């Protein structure tokens, strides 16, 4: 990142059905936001894109359950999720929606391109048909026992127990998730298949080049390639989704295919591109073209190599259960189209955040959900804790007592204590004025050397999107300030050497806006509160939180206020006991 680079950042698109849990947040969106904020602070042109995945069975089943029209259901939950993510401080440039016209146009376009490249064909397949529902049951309309791990409520596309990608016919004792009826039988139907197996050489060669990817991302991709990547059906017998265009159905030789929709995992990743087009329309007034590749110039410069995207570093963030689709399935679409799409540069994958050893699950209602989390604690408590416990190398376990420990020790005792006692001491002896900087001793010189070393460490970890290490380095910065105060003892120097006390206090106060700038990617709401204490820093230039090059004093600062409240009230034992009683404190 030393050389200015354009950064395109996407996080896994959450299903639109209902409220998401904290595992979804730390599994993709929150790390992506930390990285995006850091890129912006570095002065890089950054586009952070996400949205809701509106199609497929999750939306249809959710609409049925709530007795709503699918469009009404999608609009409601899209706005609900968008509002929550804003409250968590997720700084998306645009939060789109896969059911908007931009995604329909792009999905149909790419399907036509795949057909022109000879990569689509019609295949007859055996699917489960429900007599009670009088319809075929694709994907999540089927539940049953997982054939691999025995999980009792596996879905027809994926098992929440072991993460395996499945087909509905793989399930043991399958039943309809609409009616619950076991009166199902196998019947013949026709679907469009993408011949992924023909793209294996290109995929393997591409993944071989990604030596900088996390081991988890590459190992999952290689596992699928080594076991033999299978062709995959990309249409479903649903009504809600991106429809198969009539001209493509006719070209494939079966006009009835136009009665089907594309598989949700075919159109959902394309929604990253479509959401970029939504952003281009909203931010630049660019309409989506209707000919050639349906992308306007501002959108194309992020996604098409021949339209200026060669200098774009594209980073994706996602949980491990989505890696298959983004290392193989979506790349098959882009590579197979024969068009100059910009592929992902870095794919950051995460393991699972567990709840007392059990998996967070939206479908099973297990864990802490984002709306409830914000009712209990401020967003920055959750942001910092989740980043500090990010499931990078392995699964990470959530416990209420661990949340209490991290918040109380790091945020309250280290950061909050340093800021509160420094500014309270200053207010007592200097009011709102910043005391003058006198003679600098070896103690201040060593402090700034230590801070510089740790700042470089923090910068490196953020640049590599290493979340846990970033939180550790940030805490180390805060600790250096506390250690300096404890060693310098300005309250003692005040009695015998007031000029020395002023220098110590000046140095400590100057660290506070430095801390604000370095904490802004992780806990932005707190950074804003801290900067508000410095009147001279209330300028548009500083509100962008430029990344500091060092911790040296800022000559622009002459005044400082005192916080009107404790920055980080501690989490009490009584609160922990209450929350354990409400949400449980054992494996679910």
PEZIJO-V334991 format. One record per helix or strand of 3 or more residues. SS is the DSSP state (H for helix, E for strand). FROM is the first residue (numbers start at 0). TO is the last residue. If there is no record, write none. Layout:
BEGIN
((SS:FROM:TO) (SS:FROM:TO))
END
This chain:
BEGIN
((E:5:10) (H:21:40) (E:45:52) (H:55:65) (H:69:86) (E:93:96) (H:100:115) (E:119:129) (H:138:140) (E:141:144) (H:167:169) (E:171:175) (E:183:193) (H:195:207) (H:214:226) (H:245:251) (H:254:258) (H:263:283) (H:296:302) (H:304:306) (H:308:310) (E:311:318) (H:319:335) (E:345:349) (E:352:354) (H:369:375) (H:378:387) (E:395:397) (H:399:429) (H:441:462) (H:466:487) (H:489:495) (H:497:518) (H:523:530) (H:534:536) (H:539:542) (H:572:582))
END
